[in-house]
């Protein structure tokens, strides 16, 4: 196996930070053990250092480059048992093979150390550089000796390490009884039984390996590697990686959808009896009213085309295949003549189901009414299959218009997005333009950065201010851009004078060569760039900037509450997937017509777009059907369960062009969203969802879509652990972006994704991407404002319900309940230590009881009632669909402005009432009303003396009984404390 190795993995163990002291003296002597693909390496021990520096490079041969993404690199840190009595675990780092980068893209990444068990006390970070190098394979003749040496060297090193370990075990044998009583993370790694051989244990085995998974001896691992087949894969310790590939291989590619029968006809080529004829020929296939022909080719070329006819749409039981030739006569006239026809009875056509091998084409003799020359044959193959047939994707499809590119099923990948941070530090030697007239104003300069269509500017600074120097202005400001791979070639930096609007000079930064970093542990390197002022001024000064591509952020390209991906941009920070999402798009029913065909009747050419993470999928377009059946299945890797899958249905208008040759636009039919956290794992949800779309005339139900969803997860531990980790990568919290800046960058990322997908072939329309990404959520909408208000009211209604229940208890509306509350009050006052246990036990019992009645059907997707779309007015919808800036007449805008003023007036009054309550409380302590504050001072004095005499439990019990007193002892007037508080002054009387 070693002789075919053309790739090696390089791991540079740089240093660790803030390790947990484990030697009993406030320090630790740390060393690292690196395991990859059955190979193990060990670093040196750094004695008594909680921030050790190793800077050691290790190389691992990769035995199978194709299976490397499924491998796992594991680094374990231990406190060296040679320098202390206890050999303890310091933490571990696991890196999936899919996160390995190629040589040249590596960067120093600090990984937080993970625990091995719940009770482990771990902290700190480990800095690593991990990358792979592709090498040319050695010659075949010289490959065997190095392979044998490579196999012998680990065995010799293993024996040496085994001897050293044997001595260490004998030295530590006397300390084992004492160490056995320590905690789990302080136990020695290997305590071999008395009858076992010490030589069989690995010399560098970690101290606690035997407690969890007994390690495989290196000799056994080498034996497994030798016996492993070339295309085999090493078993990975993590269940999620092992099971995901297994699930994909076990399950059928179409187990969530129905099988759709298709008649496949493969026309290969024809053979003529007249060998001298070289006229182009084509084959024509006819099934009832279906007729299609191949491309025209000369006799020595093949057609090799596959045609797929939907079996449900067939209206005949016979297939006729005829071959026609095109002969040119005088006057450039083309005459077509038929060489013959061959007919097939569809009841005799064989069936084929993958993984059966493809059906071999055969020669069939062409028959004609005329007496043709002998030897006219056609090579064909016909069979019945399903959409799972490998020939389906490239075949001519009868239900989607044939070979029209805009109607084919496609998978799109959104571009990889990065944040580009440009830090503008200062400028020097600026040569400002000097006119003949004397200067009236001091020049105000700013720096403008432009990346593609993105333009950001710094603040203005005066060139003559004392703080910035006479001609060396300083900014120290960050400009953040969104960059998409492949990157724009240059970032243009321009220094401009705001007083006269002229450019002082500009410089260009080559974006692909900009430094990439994964965290903020190291500052980006700054550089000086010369400013060019044009042909007449080749040197206009220089500017000091630093630029870097921030790989530690996740670039949001959709709304935060419906995000489908939270991974960082840098590949080194990628984690292994925790599950697999499978979606079967089965079909739609009762679709409404959205356009007219031939100006006479309505029709719909529907297709589906599903988006999760950077992967977009698009089904084929089913033409002219109100109940289309797609039955297509797609899969996505899941990295976070609290993400959302978005599915939209559209009417295809791009496959037809107008008189000017421009394609039409796709129309919205509806959209649904499914949150993965609401799905049970390893369960199939097969349901129909209503499709509603908001039009200028109001909300309209367009039909229903039928889908099947399965969220597979192999490791419950990884799934539960995901709920304890932050939603976004670390840089969003270590160096956060402002809300306004984040929102602006999100819309910039949306525009970049929309532009890139619109340039694909076939393009994914701009209107489609914007509808799926909800790019208009930031636009003012009266409907959304009302919906959000009612959502707030719905949340506060539970508090109001509790208040009504308490009011019913205190007014003795239900006497038995009030009596029970009295008993509970006495129990709480006399036994206060039982309050929290009782509350949590009550919550536990209530939630367990509700578990039986939970919603087991498919989760809800889009709710028009919650969106307040069913009762919205026409004018409010017209305002929502209006662009920005508005294009409506001034009278309409005036009416909307007045309505907004009325709504804002009510909100203004509410804010004033809230402010008044706080001002009354402040007035009580600031002697604004001397009499009220004096009464409060006297009350505080009496209360302090009273609480010295009366126990707090008696006060609490008395207050509760007074609050729950019978209505016979109540008064309808407000209480004294309420009257006193309402009389306190506020600042409302001082407002203009």
N, C-alpha and C positions, 0 to 999 in steps of 0.2 A: 504493500500500500504506500509505503514511503516513496517508492520510486516514481509514483505519479503525482506527487505533491508539487504544485506550482504556486502555492499560496502559503504564506505564513502570517500568523497573528503576532503582533508586537505589543507588549504591555510594558509601559514605563510606570513603575511605582515611584512617584515623586516624594510626597511627604503627607503626613497626617497632622490634624490640628485638634486641639482641645480634647485629647483622649481622657477616658475615665481612669483615675489612679486605681491600680489593682494590686500593687505589691505590698500594701500595708504601711508604706512610708511616704505616701502622698505622690508617688511617681509611678512610672510603668516602663518596662523594657520591652518594647514592641518589636515584633517581626511579622511579616506577612507571608501567607501561603496562597499561591495562585493556582487554581485548578481550571483546566480547559480540555475537554475532549479526552479524558482519561490521562492527561499529563499534569504533572505537578512541579512547581518551582517554589523556592523559598528564598526570601531576602535575608540580609544580615540583621542581627539584633542591634538596636539602638538603645544603649543602656541609659536608664533613668532620664527619659525625655518624653514629656507629654506632647511635644510637637516634633516628632522625629522626621529627619530628612534621609531618604534612602537614595533616590535618583538612580535606581537600578533598572536595567533594560532586560526584558525576558522575551524570548521568541518561542512560539509554538507552531509546529507544522500543522496545517489544516489538511486533513486527510480527504475530505470531501467538500469542495467549495460550494456545491449546490445546497448542501444541508447545513452550511454554516449559519444561516439566519435562525435555524431552530436550535442551535447549540446555546449553552449558557456558560459565561465566564463568571467564576466565583472567587472572590478574594476574602480571606479570613484573617483577622488580626488577633494575635495572642500576646500575652505577657510571657516572656521567656522564663521557663521553669529552671534554667541554669542559674539565674541570678536571684531567685526568690523561691520560697518553699511552695508557693501556690502558682500553678500554671492556669491562668484564667483567660476567658474569652473577652476580647475588646470590641468586637463588632465585625460585621461582614458587609460586603457589597456584591450584588448580583447584577450583571449586565447581559441583556439578551443579545444574541448574535445579530439581530436586525439593526442594532444600534452601532455596529462597527462601521467606521468610515475608512475610506481609502487613504493611503499615504499621501500627504500633502494637505489634507483637510483636517488633520488632527489638531486638538487643542487641549489644554490642561483643564480638566473638569473635576470639580469637587463634589463627591458623592456623599450624602449623609450615611453614617454607619447604621445598619439595621440590627435589630435584636434577633437573637436566635430563639428565644422563648419569651413568654409574657413577663417573667420575673427577672429577666436580664437587665442589668443596669448599664446602659450603653449611652455614649454621647460622642460627638466629634464628627469630623469629616476626613475623607481620604481623597487626595489628589492623584488622578491617574491620567495617562495618555494611552488610548487604545486605538489601534489602527491595523490594517492589514496591507501586505505588500504582495503583489503578483509578480512572480518570477517566471522566466522561461524554463520549461521542464528540461532536465538534464538528458544527455544522450542515452539511448537504450543500452549501449554496451557498457557504459560506466555507471549505470544506475544500481546494479546489484550489490557491489561491494560497499558503497556508502550506506545502502539500506541495511545490510547486515551489521555494519558498525553502529549505525544509529540504534539498532535493536539491542546490540550488546552493551552500549554505553549506559543506557538507563538501568540495565540489570546490574552492571558493576557498581554504578553509583548507589543502587538500591542496597546492595550487599554492604557497602561501606556505611551507609546511613543506618542499616539494621544493626551493625556492630555498635555504632555509637549509641543508638537507642537502647540497646541491651544493657550497656554500662549505665546509662542514665536511669533505667528502670531499677537496676540493682541498688543504685545510690538512694533512690527515693522510696525504696521498699519499706523502710522503717517509718516513713512519714505517712503511709497510706491510711492507717487506722484513724489518725487525727483528721486527715483531709476528707475522709468519707462522711464526716458529720457536717461538712460545710454546705453552703447553698449550691444550687445547681450550676450557676455560672462560675463557681469556684472549685468544681470537682476536677481531678486530673483527667486528661483525655482518655487514656488507655490504661485500664487495669487488667492485664491479661490474667486469665485463670491459671491455677497452679499447674494444670496438666497441659496447657497450651504451649506452643513454641513461640519464643519471643521473635524468632527470625521471620515469622509470617506477618507480623504487624509492620505497617509502613513507618519508616523512621521519623518522618516529619508530620505524622498524623496530628491533627489539632486536638487539644486536650479533651474536648467534650464530644468527639465524634462518636464514640461508642454508646453514648447515652441516647442518641437519636437514630442515626442510620450507620450501621457498621461499614466502614470504608472498604472498598475493594482493593486487594493488594495490587501493587503496580505490576507484578508479573502476570496476574490474571488479566489486568487491563490490556497489557501488551498482547496477550494471547487473544483477547477478544478483538483487538484491532487487526491482528493478522488474519483471523478467521472471518472477519466481517466482509460481506460482498461490497463491490465497488459502489453500487447504488444504494447501499444500506445506510441507515442512520443510527447514530448512537442514541440510546435512550437518555432522555433529559430528566433531571431530578424534578423539575417543576411540572406539576400536573397540567397546567394550562397549556404549555407548549406541546406536550406529548399528546394531549387529547384533541387539540384543535385540528391537527393534521389527520388524526385518526377519524374524527367526525366527518371530515370532508371526504375521506376515502370510503368510509362505510356507507354514507348516505348517498342516495341518488341525487343527481343534479336537479331533478324535477320532482321531488317528493312532496312539495307543498302545493303543487298545481295539478290540474288535470292533463291527461295526455290528449293531444290534439292530432287526429289522424290526417296525414297528408299523402297525396300521391306524388312520388318523386319520379321524374323522367330525366335521365341523363343522356343527352345527344352528344356523341363523341365525334364522329366523322362519317363521311360517305365515300363510296367507291363506285366508279362508273365503268360501264362496259366499254364505252368509247374512250380509249386511252388518249386519243389525240385532242379531246375537248379539254380546254383549260378555263372554261367559263366559271365565274363564281357561283357557288351554290349555297343554299340555306335550307334548313329543315323547318317545317311548319307543323305545329301540334294543335289538334282540334279535339275538344271534349265538349260536346253539346254546343253551347253558346260561347265557350271559352276558346279563344284562338290566339296563339302566340308563335313567334318565329325566332330562330336563332340569328346570330350575326352572319353576314354573308362572307364566305371564305372560298378561296380557290381549292381545287381538288386535292392538293398536297398538304393542306393545313387543316387542323382540327378545330371544331367548334368548342367542344369540351364545356358545355353549359348544362346546368342542372335547373330544372323547373319544379316548383313545389305548388301543387294545387290543393286547396283546402277541400277535404272530402265532403264537408257539409254543403259546400257551394257547388258541387258537381251535379249536373242535371242530365247526365247520360251515363250509360254503362259501357261505352266503347271509347277507346283512345285511338285516334288516327294520326299517323306520322307520315308526312309526305315530304319529298325532297324536290326542290325547285332550283332551276338554273336560270341565270340571267345572261341573255345574249344580246349584244349590241348590234343593231342593224344600221342601215344607211340613215343619215340625218340624226345621229345620236339618239335614236330611239331604242329603248330597252324592252325586249320581249322576254317574258317569263314562260317557261315550259316545265311541266311536271314530269319528273323521271319515274315516279311511281309512289305507291302508298302501301303502308303496312298497318294493320289493324290489330288491336289488343282488346280482349274481353277483360274488363276490370275485375271480374270475379275470379279470374285465374292469375292475377298479378300476385306475386309472393309478398309476404310481410317480413320486415326486418326490424329488429329491436337491438340497439346497442347493448352490450359490446360486441355484437356480431360483426364480422368483417364486412366491408363494403361489397355490394353485389357487382360481380364482374360483368361488363358490357359484352354483348354478343352481336354477331352479324345477322341481319335479317334481310331477306330478299324483297326488293320492291316490286309490287305488282301494279300493272297499268292496263287500261282497256285497250290501248294501242299495243302494237307489237314492239316493245322496246328491245334494244340490243341486250343480250344476256350479260349478267355480271353487275347489274345495278343493285348495290347493297347499301345498307345503312347500319352503323354500329350504335346500339342503344342498350339502355338498362332501365327497367321500370320496377318500382317496388312501393309498397305501402310502409310508411314510417311515421314517426312523431316529430315534434319540435325538438326532441333530444338528439336527432340525427345530426352528425357532424357536418353534413352538407347543407343544413337548413340556413345557416347564417349567410352563406354566399350564394344561395339559390335565388332564382326568380320566384317571388312569392305572389300568389294570386290575390291574397287578402290585403296586401299593402301596396298594390300598384305596380308590382314587378321589381325592376332594378332602379327605382328612383332613390337617389342618395338621401334625400330629405325624409324619407319614410322608413329608413332602416333602423334597426336597433343598434345603439352605440353606447359605449362607456367612455365618459370624459373624466379627466383628472384636473382638478383646479390647480393653478400654479402654486408653488411653494412660496410663501410670503415671509419676509423678514422686516424687522424695524431697522432702518438705517439712521443712526444717531450722528449728527454733525455738531460738534462743539466749536463754536466760533470764539476764539480767545482774544486776539488783538490783531491790529495791523501796524505796519511800520513803513516809513519813507513814502507816505502817500503823496503823490504829485497831483494836487487839486488843480482844477482848471482855473486859470487867472485871466479874467477879462480886462478890457481896457478901462472899464468904469471901476471906481473904487468899490470895495466890498461894503455892502450895507449890513448884511447879516453874517453871523458866524455859521460856517457850514455844519449842517446836521447830517451825519452819516448813518447808514444802516447796511446790513449785509443781507442779501437775498440768495437763498438756495433754491435751485430748480432741478428736479429729477423727473424727466418726462413732462407730464402735465401738472405735477405738484409744485407749488411755489409757496415757500414760507420765508418770513422775514423776521429779523431781530428787532429789538427796540432801537430807537434813535439815540444817538449820543453826539455831543458837540465836539468837534475836532479841536477847539481851542480851550476846553475846560481844564481846570487844574487837576482834576481827578484822573483824567485820561491822557494828559500830556498835550503838547502843542499840536502834534500831528500823528500821535500814536493812540488812537481810540481803543478802548478795551471794552469787551462785552461779556465774555464768559457765559454765554447762553447756549442752550441746546435746541437744535432743530431736528425733529424726528420725522422721517419719511417712511413710506411703505414701499419696499422694493420686492419685485416678483421675479423669480427665476424663469427664464434666463434674464439677467439683469440688463437694465439700460446701460449703455456703454459709459456715460459720463454723468457726473454730478457737477453742475455748473454753479460756481460761487461768484457772486457779483457784489461789489461794493458800490453803492449809489449815494449820491448827494441829494437829500430831500429838498434842499432850498431851490435848486434849479432843475431837478428831475433828470440830471445827467448821470451817466455811469462813469465811475472813476476807473475801474478796471475789473477784469474777471479772470478766474482760474478754473481749471477742470480737474476733477478727481476721477480716476479710473475705478468704477464701482466694482467690477469683478475681482480686482486685486486688493480691495479693502479688507482690513483685518476683521476676523470673526471671533467673537468671544461668547462664552456661555453663562457668565455671571459677572458680578461687579468686584471680584477679588483683585483684579488687575485693571489698571487704567489703560485706556487705548493710547497708543503712541501718537504723539502730535508731530506735525510736519509744517514746514514753511513752504508756501507756494508763491511764486511770482505772479503779480497781477499784470495782465496785458491790457492796455488801453486802446488797442486798435493798431492799424498800420502806421499811423503817424506817431504813436506813443507805444513802442514795444514793451517798455517797462514803466509801470505806474505805481510801483510799490510792492509790498509783499504782505501776505496774510498768514497768520498762525492759526491752524485748525487741527482738530483730531476727528477722525471718522472711523466708525466701526459698525459692523452688522451684529445686532443684538440677537443672539440665538437662544437666550434664556427666556424670552417672551413668547406667548402665543398670540399671533396676530388675529384678532377677531374680525371675521368677515360676515358675521350675522349677529342678530340681536343676542344679548347675553343670556336671556331667559329661554331661548330656543337653540342654544349652541349645540353642535353635534361633534365638536372636536376641541380638546383642551390641551393638546400636546404642544411642547415647545418647538420652536423652529429648528434648533440644532438637533442633528441626528444622534449625537452622543447622549442626549438627555431622554431619548426614547425609552419607553418601558415595554415589556412584553404584553401582548393583549390578554385581557382577562376573560374574554368570551368571543362568541361568534354570533352575528345577527344575520338571519336568513329571512328574506322577504319574497313571498310569492305573489306576483301581481296577476290575479286570476282573470278579472274582467270587470265590466261595468254594465249596469242595467238602467233602462228607462232614461237614457240621455235625451235632453231636449235639443232640437235643431238650433244651431248657432249661425247658420248661413244658408243661402239658397243655392241650389244646383240647377244650372241652365235657366235660372230665373223663374222656375215653376214650383219647385218643392224644396222643403227644408232638408238639410243633411248635417252630418257631423263626421269629421275625420279625426278620431280621438287617438291620443297617445298619452303615456304617463312618464313623468320625470320624478325620480326618487333621489334624494340627496342625504348623505350621511358622511360627515368628515369631508375630506377632499375629493371623494369619489361621487360622481354624478352618473346615473344610469338613465337611459332613455329607451323605452320600448319601441317596437315597430308601430307604425300608424296603420290602424284598421280603417279602410276607406268606406265611407257611405254606410255606416251601421250605427244603430242606436243602442245595440246590445253587444258591443265588441268583446271578444275573448282573446286576451293576450297570452295568458298562461306562461309567463316568463319568470324565472327565479334568479335572484341575485344575492350575494353574500358580502358582508363587511366585517372587518375585525373591530372589536369593541375594546376600547382602552379605558372608558369610564362609564359606569352604568347610569349616571345622572345626565344623560344626553338625550337628544330629540331627533327622531327620524321624520323628515318632511317628504310628503308625496303630493304631487300636483298633477292634475289632469288638464290637458290643453287640446284645443282644436288646431290641427295643422293647416296653416295657410301659406307656408313657405314653399311647398312643392309646386305651387302654381305661380306664374309670373304674369304681370300686367302687360299692356301694350308696349310700355317703355322698357320691359325686361327686368323690372324690379320685383323681388319676391314680396309676397304679402306678409302680414303679421299673424302670429299665433294668438288665439283668443283663449281667455281663461274659462275653464269649466268648473273648477273647484280645487280645494286643497285640504289635506288632513295632516295632523301631526300626531306622533306616538312617542311618549316618553318611556324610555327603556326601563326606568326604575319602577314603573307600574306594572311590568310584566313579570310573571312567574318564570323562573328559569326552566329550560328543557321542556317547555310546554308549547304546543301549537295553538295559536289563536287564529281562527278562521271566521271572519265576520265581514259584514257589509257596513259601509260608512256613508252617510249622506254627504253629498257634494253641494255646497252652497257658495254662491259667488255674490259679491256686492257690486251692483251696477248703479249707474246714475238714476235709474228708476226705482231702486230699492233692492233688497235682498231677494234672491231667486234660487230656488232649489233646482239644480240641473240634473239630478239623477243620483245614483249610488255606485260606489266602487267596492269591489270584493277583493280582499287581500288575505293572505295568510302570513303570519309572523311567528318566528321562533327565535328566542334568545337563549343560546346555549352557553353554559358556564360549567367548567369542570371543577374548579376549586372554590368552594365556599369561603375559604379563608381569605383568598385574594379579593373576592367580591366584597366581603365585609370590611376588609382593610381599606378599600377604596372610599368608604364612607367617612373614614377618619382623616383622610389626606385633604389638603386644600384643593379647591377646584382648579385653580390656575397655577402655572409654574411659579417657582420661588421668586423670580425677578419682579413679578407683579406686586409682591409684598415688600421685598427688600428695596426696590426703587420704583415705586408706583407712578403711574401716569395719572394726570388729573382727569376728572370726569369729562370736562369739555374737550380736552385733548384726545382722550380715548374715543369719544363719540366721533370726533372729526376723522381720526385715523380709521375707525371702523367703516365709515362711509367711503373713505378713500380706497380701502381694501375691497369694498363691494364693487366699486367702479373698475378696479383692476381685474377682478375675477370676471365681471361681466364682459369687459373688453376682450380678455383672453379666450373665454368660451365662445364668444361671437366670432372669433377668427378661426375656430376649428372647422373641420370639414367632415360631415355637414355641420353648419354652425348651430349652436344652441342660442336661440334668439335672446336679445337683450330683455324683452318683455317677460320671457320665461324666467330668466335668472333673477331679475328684480322681484318678481312675484314670489319665487321660492325663498329668497333671502329676506323678504319683508323690508325692502329698502326705503319704504315710505312711512315707517313707524314714527319718525321724528316730526312729521308734519302735523300741524294742529288739526284736530277733528273734534267737533262737538259730540259726535257719537261715542268716540273713545273716552272722552272726558266723562260723559254720563255713565258709561260702562264701568270705568274705574271708580267713580263715586259710589255706585251701587255695590261694587266689590268691597269697598271699605265699609259701607253700611252693613253688608252681609257678615263681615268679620266682627263688627261691633255689636251685631244683633245678639250674639251669644252672651256678651257682657250685659246687654239690656235684659236678656232672658233671666240671667242670674239675679239682676236687680229686682225684676218683677217677682221672682221666687222668694227673695228675702222680704220684699214688701208683703207678700201673701203670708209669710211666716209671722212677721211682726204684727200683722193685723188679724191674726187668728182666722184666716180664711178656711184652713183645714186644721182643726184643733189637734188631731193625732200627730200630724207632722210637727206642729209647734211644740207639743210635749216632748217628742223625740229630740228636737233641737235643743230644748232645755236640758235634757239628760246629757246630750253630747257636749254642751257648754260646760256643765259641771265636771264631766270626765276630763275635758281638755284643761280646765283650770287646775284641777287637782293632780293631774298626771301630764304635765307639759312635755315630758320626754317622749310621749307616745304620739305627738302631733305629726311629725314627719313620717314615721313608720306607717301610721294610719292613712295619711294622704297617699303615699306611694302604693300601699297595698290596695287602696280603693281604685287608684288609677290602673293598677295591674289587673284587677278583677274586671273592671269595665272594659278594658281593651281586649282581654281574652274573650269576654262575652261577645263583643262586637266582631271578633274574628270569624265567628260562625256565619255572620250575616254580611260579610264583606262582599264587594262586587266581584263576582267570579267571571263575568263575561269579558269581552274585549274592552279595553279602556276607551273612554270617550276621546274623540279627536277634536272636532271643532264644534262649538256650541253657538249657534246664531242668537239664542236667547241671552246668553251671558254677554255676547258682543253687542247687545242692544241694537241688532240689525233689523229686527222685525217691526219695530215701532218708530224707527227714525223717520224724520220728515224729509221731503224732497229737497227743500232748500238746504238743509244740513248736509245731505249727500252731495249736492252740487258744490257746496263749499269744500267738502273733503276731496272731491275729484279735481278741484281747481288747482292749477299749477302755482308755482312760486317764482316770481311775483304773480299776482292775480291778473287775470285777463277779463274779468267780469266788468260790467258797466259800473259807473260811480254810484248810481242809486242802489244797486244790489250790495255793493261794498259798504255803503253807509248803513243799510239795514243790519247787515251782519256786525258791523262795528257797534251799533247801538245794542244789539243783543249781547255781545260780548261784554259791553260796559255794565249791563244789568247783572250778568252773572258775576263779573268781578266785584260789583258793589256788594253782593251778598257775601262773597268770600272776604271782602274787606271788613264788613261788619263783624263777621265771625272772628277774624284775627284781632279786631279791636276788643271784643269781649274777653278773649283769652288773655290779652295783654293787661286788661283792667284787673283781672283776678290776681295776677302776679304783683301789680303795682299796689293793690290793697294790702297784700302781705308785707311788701316792703315798707309801706307807710306805717304799719303797726310797730316796726322796730326803729323808725327814723323820726318819731315824735312829730309827724306832720299834723296829726290831730292830737293835741296834748291830752284832752280828756279821755279819748279812747285808749291811748297808750298808757295813761295813768291807771285806768281801770284794769288794763291787762297786767300792769306791774303789780297791782294789789292782788289780783287773782293768782299770779305766779308765787307771791309770798305765802298766801294762804295754802295753795296747793303743795308747796314744798314742805310746810309744817305738817300738813295733813298726811302726806305720804311717809313722813317719819313715824307716824303713829299707826296708820292703816297699812296692813300688808298689801303687797301688789296683787296677790291672788284674790283677796277680798274685793279690791277695787275692780279687778277685771270681771269677777263674777257679778258684782253689783251692777256694773255698766251693762253687761250682757242681759241681765234680767230686766234692767230698766228699758233697754232697747226693745225687748220682746214682751213688754207689758201688755195687758189686755186692752182692747180699744175703749173699754169703759173708763179707763184711767188716762186716756189721751185727750189732747186738745187739737182742734182743726187748724189752729194758727201755727206759723213757723216757730221753731225753737229759738231759745235765747242766743246760742252761739251763731246760728244762721243770721239772725237779725243784727247781731253785733258786727259780723264780718261784712254784711252788705252795706253797712253805714260807713265803713272805712273809705277814705278818699282815694281816688285814682288820678291819673294825669290826663284823663279824657277831657276835663274842662280847660286844659291849657293848650289844646290843639287848635290851630287856626281853622 
